[in-house]
Amino acid sequence: MSDFSAPTFRIGFVHPRYWHTWLGVGFMYLASWLPYRVQFYLGRGLGRLMYTLMKRRVGIADRNLALCFPEMTRAERAAMVKENFANSGLALFETGMAWFWPKWRINKHVTIEGLDTLIDLEKQGKGVLLIAVHSLNLEIGARGLSDQTPGVGVYRPNTNPVYDWFQFRGRMKRNIGVDRKDVKSMIRYLKEGHRMWYAPDHDYGRRRSTFAPLFAVEKACTTTGTSLLATAGHATVVPFSVIRQRRNGQYHVKIEAPIKHFPKDAHEAAVVTNQAVERLILRAPEQYMWLHRRFKTRPEGEPSLY
């Protein structure tokens, strides 16, 4: 389902310039049929290769950790970055799992804690703004959650139309899709009592943002979209996390209690949101997307942190 024009197949998709996309998605599909343990080791092996080849991204991840956790030693950061890249390679396989696995196989590997919270809010007719962070395994966790309780997915179209077609089909199996720029529809869905997935943890630029503390960085560019959606949509803000258990490879989705008295002031809301983001990241920091330049936007006159 979708509130905007969903990507549709076009004959131009078979043009040779898209063959590499078909090959890549075909590999994801075929790999998804492999036993989980095989995918696990292949993914982490790919991540170790990425660590060797993607030196710029290695530097960004190390810098992010240094900024957020200045108490970390260089050796501790290096170990964290290596583990993070191993998980980044695995994320490619987890995306295939999320897009192509049947429901029974998702249910076998994904457990959900706190689902009663969402059911109770639904009975009360309240819209829910589910805030998450860009953990590397978010795709499979979100699929597991949507299989149990569908909602509205904030969707960012991909510039590659073939990949965009596959991505939409994979992510919106049971969800309503809404373009990330269509704020009016987001607010309407929340007012109607829907639950919507939203990730406020990245640096989205100066528009609709403020500077709020995040870990040891006192001025992190933080979206004010959380405040706008929660206030205008009369929505309850509920954080949730997706963690791959280290001992058995199972995925655990944890739905927290609603944030009480979520601030209406945009800056205060950003502070509270970042506190939730910190808590979600710290559950498994090695599984977070540290490769993104989280602190690229700085206040006027301040130098780049990268």
C-alpha positions in Angstrom: 0.0 0.0 0.0 1.1 3.6 -0.6 -0.1 7.1 -0.3 2.0 8.2 -3.3 2.8 6.8 -6.7 4.5 3.5 -6.0 7.4 2.5 -8.3 6.1 0.3 -11.2 8.0 -2.0 -13.6 8.9 -0.4 -16.9 10.3 -2.1 -20.0 13.3 0.3 -19.8 14.4 -1.6 -16.7 15.9 -4.3 -18.9 18.4 -1.8 -20.5 22.0 -2.9 -20.2 22.8 0.0 -17.9 20.7 -1.7 -15.2 22.2 -5.2 -15.6 24.5 -4.7 -12.7 21.5 -3.9 -10.5 19.6 -7.0 -11.6 22.8 -9.0 -10.9 23.2 -7.5 -7.4 19.5 -8.0 -6.5 19.6 -11.5 -8.0 22.6 -12.3 -5.7 20.7 -11.0 -2.7 17.7 -13.2 -3.6 19.7 -16.4 -4.2 21.8 -15.8 -1.0 18.7 -15.4 1.0 17.9 -19.1 0.4 21.2 -20.1 2.1 21.2 -21.3 5.7 21.4 -18.4 8.1 24.8 -19.4 9.4 26.3 -19.5 5.9 24.9 -16.0 5.2 26.3 -14.8 8.6 29.8 -15.8 7.8 29.7 -14.7 4.2 28.4 -11.3 5.3 31.0 -10.7 8.0 33.7 -11.8 5.5 32.4 -9.2 3.1 32.5 -6.7 5.8 36.2 -7.4 6.5 36.9 -6.9 2.8 35.1 -3.6 3.0 37.3 -2.6 6.0 40.4 -3.2 3.8 39.1 -1.3 0.8 37.0 1.6 2.2 39.7 3.5 4.1 37.7 6.8 3.9 34.7 5.2 5.6 37.0 3.6 8.2 38.3 7.0 9.0 34.8 8.5 9.3 33.7 5.7 11.7 36.8 6.1 13.8 36.3 9.9 14.0 32.6 9.5 15.0 33.6 7.1 17.8 36.4 9.5 19.0 33.9 12.4 19.0 31.2 10.5 20.9 33.3 8.5 23.3 36.5 10.5 24.0 37.3 8.1 26.9 37.8 5.3 24.4 41.4 4.3 23.7 42.7 4.1 20.1 42.9 0.3 20.4 39.3 0.1 21.6 38.1 2.3 18.8 40.0 0.2 16.2 38.4 -3.0 17.5 35.0 -1.4 17.4 35.5 -0.1 13.9 36.5 -3.6 12.7 33.5 -5.2 14.3 31.3 -2.4 12.9 32.5 -3.2 9.3 31.9 -6.9 9.8 28.4 -6.0 10.7 28.1 -3.7 7.7 28.9 -6.5 5.4 26.3 -8.7 7.1 23.7 -5.9 6.7 23.7 -6.5 2.9 22.6 -10.1 3.6 20.1 -9.0 6.2 18.5 -6.8 3.7 18.0 -9.8 1.4 16.5 -11.7 4.4 14.1 -8.8 5.0 13.0 -8.5 1.4 12.7 -12.1 0.4 12.2 -14.4 3.4 8.7 -15.8 3.9 7.0 -14.8 7.1 7.6 -18.2 8.9 11.4 -17.7 8.5 11.3 -14.1 9.7 9.3 -15.3 12.8 11.9 -18.0 13.4 14.7 -15.4 13.7 13.0 -12.2 15.0 11.5 -11.8 18.5 9.6 -8.8 19.7 9.4 -7.4 23.2 6.8 -4.8 24.2 4.2 -5.4 21.4 1.5 -4.9 24.1 2.5 -1.3 24.3 1.5 -0.7 20.6 -1.6 -2.8 20.9 -2.8 -0.7 23.9 -2.2 2.6 22.1 -4.0 1.3 19.1 -7.0 0.4 21.2 -7.0 4.0 22.6 -7.0 5.3 19.0 -3.7 7.1 19.4 -1.2 7.6 16.6 2.3 6.4 17.4 5.6 7.8 16.2 8.0 4.9 16.5 11.5 6.3 16.6 14.5 4.1 15.8 18.2 4.6 14.9 20.0 3.4 11.8 21.2 0.2 13.2 22.8 -2.0 10.5 20.1 -4.7 11.0 17.1 -2.3 11.0 15.8 -3.8 7.7 15.2 -7.2 9.1 13.9 -5.9 12.5 11.5 -3.6 10.8 10.2 -6.5 8.6 9.7 -8.6 11.7 7.8 -5.8 13.4 5.6 -5.0 10.3 4.7 -8.7 10.0 3.2 -8.5 13.5 1.8 -5.0 13.3 1.8 -3.1 10.0 2.3 0.7 9.9 3.5 3.6 7.9 7.0 3.6 6.5 8.8 6.8 5.7 10.2 6.1 2.3 13.2 7.7 0.5 13.1 6.9 -3.2 16.4 5.6 -4.7 17.9 7.4 -7.7 18.3 4.0 -9.4 14.8 3.2 -10.7 15.3 -0.6 -10.8 16.7 -0.7 -7.3 14.0 1.6 -6.2 11.3 -0.8 -7.5 12.9 -3.7 -5.7 13.4 -1.7 -2.5 9.8 -0.5 -2.4 8.4 -4.0 -3.0 10.8 -5.4 -0.2 10.0 -2.8 2.4 6.3 -2.1 1.8 5.0 -5.7 1.8 2.4 -4.9 4.5 3.1 -1.2 5.2 1.8 2.1 3.8 4.6 4.0 2.1 4.9 7.8 2.4 7.6 9.9 0.8 9.9 11.5 3.4 9.1 15.0 2.0 5.4 14.5 2.3 5.0 15.9 5.9 1.3 16.6 5.5 0.5 12.9 4.8 2.7 11.8 7.7 0.7 14.1 10.1 -2.6 12.9 8.6 -1.7 9.3 9.2 -0.7 10.0 12.8 -3.9 11.9 13.4 -5.9 8.9 12.1 -4.3 6.6 14.7 -1.6 4.9 12.5 1.9 4.0 13.8 4.8 5.4 11.8 8.5 4.4 11.7 10.8 7.4 11.9 14.6 7.6 12.3 15.8 11.0 13.7 19.4 10.1 14.4 21.2 11.3 11.2 22.4 14.7 10.2 19.8 15.9 7.7 21.2 19.4 7.2 20.1 22.8 8.5 16.5 22.8 7.3 14.2 22.0 10.1 17.0 21.3 12.6 18.6 22.6 15.8 21.8 21.8 17.6 21.4 19.5 20.6 23.8 17.4 22.6 24.6 13.8 21.5 27.0 11.8 23.6 30.1 14.0 24.0 29.2 16.4 21.1 27.5 19.4 22.6 26.2 20.7 19.3 24.9 17.9 17.0 22.7 19.0 14.1 19.4 17.3 15.0 16.1 17.3 13.1 13.1 19.0 14.6 10.9 16.7 12.5 10.2 14.6 15.6 8.7 17.5 17.4 6.7 18.6 14.4 5.2 15.2 13.7 4.5 14.4 17.4 2.9 17.7 18.0 0.9 18.3 14.8 0.0 14.6 14.6 -1.1 14.4 18.3 1.1 11.3 18.4 2.7 9.3 21.2 6.5 8.9 20.8 7.7 5.4 21.4 11.4 4.4 20.9 12.4 0.9 19.7 15.6 -0.9 18.9 16.8 -3.8 16.8 19.7 -5.9 18.2 21.3 -9.0 16.8 22.0 -11.2 19.8 25.8 -12.0 19.9 25.4 -15.5 21.1 22.9 -17.0 18.6 22.3 -14.6 15.8 18.7 -14.0 16.7 17.2 -10.5 16.2 15.5 -8.9 19.1 13.1 -5.9 18.6 12.5 -4.1 21.9 9.6 -1.6 22.1 10.1 0.8 24.9 7.5 2.5 27.1 6.2 5.8 25.6 8.1 8.9 26.3 6.0 10.8 28.9 5.4 14.5 28.4 7.3 14.7 25.1 8.2 18.4 24.8 6.4 20.6 22.3 9.3 23.0 22.1 11.5 22.0 19.1 14.8 22.3 20.8 13.8 20.6 24.0 12.2 17.8 22.0 15.5 17.4 20.1 17.4 17.1 23.4 14.9 14.4 24.6 15.1 12.6 21.3 18.9 12.5 21.3 18.8 11.0 24.8 16.6 8.2 23.4 19.0 7.8 20.5 21.9 7.4 22.8 20.1 4.8 24.8 19.2 2.8 21.7 22.7 3.0 20.2 24.4 1.9 23.5 22.4 -1.4 23.5 24.8 -2.5 20.7 27.1 0.3 19.6 29.0 -2.1 17.2 25.8 -2.6 15.3 25.2 1.1 14.6 25.9 2.9 11.3 29.0 4.8 12.3 30.0 5.1 8.6 27.7 8.2 8.2 29.2 11.6 8.8 26.9 12.3 11.7 28.4 15.7 12.6 29.0 17.2 9.2 26.7 20.2 9.8 28.2 22.7 12.2 26.9 26.0 13.7 27.9 29.1 11.7 31.6 29.9 12.0 32.6 26.6 13.5 35.1 24.4 11.6 34.4 21.0 10.2 34.8 18.0 12.6 36.0 15.9 9.7 
